[in-house]
Amino acid sequence: MRVAAPAIQCLEVDGVTGARYKATRGFYEMSDRDGAALVKAGGFIPSLGSPRTGGYRCPCGFRPLFRTCSRCHRILTQEDRT
């Protein structure tokens, strides 16, 4: 289970199982039991993005948020909105 540190200064944590975990770029890879305990103590499950419903659908396959596609530079119309 991947858990984000409650603060960037937190470099190591001891789990409830007795294992010690070192942070890598602010994240801990730990067991589910230790991860749940750290979340309860102030850590959080990192969100690496979520699907979005807005924006446009470009024929090149990209889904830009703005009218001009940043991949192919095509100007999209209202019919291209999702």
Secondary structure, DSSP 8 states (H G I E B T S, - for coil): -EEE-SSTT--EEE-TTS-EEE-BTTEEE--HHHHHHHHHTT-B----------SB--TTS---SSSB-TTT--B--GGGB-
